[in-house]
Amino acid sequence: MLADSPTLTLPDPVADQPCETTEEFNRGARHLANGVAVITACDERGARAGVTSTGLCTLGAEPPTLLVCVPRHTGLGGLLPRVRRFAVNALSRRQRDIAEAFAGLRQGDRFGYGRWSVAGAGSPMVAGALASFECAVDLLYAYPKHLIVVGTVRTVIRTPDPEGPLVYSSGQFGRLELAGAAARPAP
């Protein structure tokens, strides 16, 4: 389903007052720390596309659902409405080169960085990613410059890595440092 308009509209006087400048917004947003993932898809002819993203989150566990944001002008933005499946690959700190390639910061074939496998429905998955999720598209919402995509998780592959997740904050890639007793690996 492709939703082109909000399903629920409530009057909100604050929403009608955008922040003073885009620059002000960008300065504030730089303080958000996010995990880094590469979102990928493949069509029936084998054409692959993908982007680096920090715009994603779990939406729910019943059913297991992810929400991702994909720029509309990218190859992946054009592919998702047709193929209706995608993979989210949560990268480890060791996979910064893959994140940089899919962000357009490295030359050459993006899929030439790292090792790749193919999920059951054909989505490209990063071998050794902390977690890879193959999803079926449930909803595509067309926002001005992005697709907001809700996907039901069909497959999960986990790979423990003591280096932990790759994160992005203040315009740079980095690592997550856990404090105290909470610094135990997930089961």
Secondary structure, DSSP 8 states (H G I E B T S, - for coil): -EE-S-S-----TTTTS--S-HHHHHHHHTT--EE-EEEEEE-TT--EEEEEES-EEEEEETTEEEEEEEETTSHHHHHHHHH-EEEEEE-BGGGHHHHHHHTT-S-S-GGGSS-EEE-TTS-EEETT-SEEEEEEEEEEEE-SSEEEEEEEEEEEEE---TT-BEEEETTEEEE----GGG-----
